[in-house]
């Protein structure tokens, strides 16, 4: 248990940040699932529009430092390749 006022405040902040980061990670997974669902359905136009919004979400999360920039780039690359393979 935290003994000083500073440590108690840091504990409160870490709980808040953890919840916020958890929500952002959930957005990340949902954005990827939407693109993959459109790819599996075979709808290239929907997949492209979902990919654009997913890119924005992925970049935002990487910029905030929740995921490493290389992980974000890897996910974007894989999604892009799946969309291109639909042709």
N, C-alpha and C positions, 0 to 999 in steps of 0.2 A: 504494500500500500504506500502511496505517496506521502512523504512526511512534510514537505515544504509546500508553500503556496504555489511556487513556480512549478513544482512537480505535479501538483494537483491540476493546475491549469493545462499543462502539457498532456496529461492523461485525458482531460476533457476534449482537448483539441484533436488528439489522435483518434478518439472515438468518432468525432464528427467527420474527420477527413477519411477515415476508413469507410464510413457509410457512403460518403460522396464518391469515393473511388470505386466502391462496389457497384454503385448505380451506373457509373460511366463504363465499367467493364461489361455490365449487362447490356447497355446500349450498343457496345462494340459487337457483342455476340449476336444480338438481334439484327443488326445491320447486315452482318455476314450471312445469317440464315435467310434473310429476305432475298439477297442476291442469289444464293444457292437454290432457293425454292423456285425463283423465276427461271434459272438456268435449267433445272430439272423439268419444268413445265414446257420448256422449249420456246419461251416467249422472249426473243432477243431484245425488243424495244423496252419492255418492262425491266429486263435484266440490266440494260444500260442505264435507265433512269435510277434504278435502285443502287447501281454501282456508284453513280455520281454522289448520291447522298451518303452511301457507305464510306466513300473516300473522304468526305468531309468529316464524318464522325471519327474515322480511323486517324486522320491527321490531327484532329483536335486532341484526341487521347494521347497521341505520341508527343504532341507539343507540351502537354501538361506533365509529361514524364511518368504516366501510369504504365505505359508500355514503351519499350525501347524503340527508337526510330527504325532500326533494321527489322524488328518484328512487324511493325506497321507496313513497311515497304514490302516485306515478304507476303503478307496477307493481300495487299493491294495487287501485287503481281500475280498471285495465284488466281484471284477472282477475275482479273483482266484476261488471263490466259483461258479461263473457262468460258468466258464470254466470246472471245475470239474463235475458240474451237467450235462454237455453235454454227458458224458459217458453213 
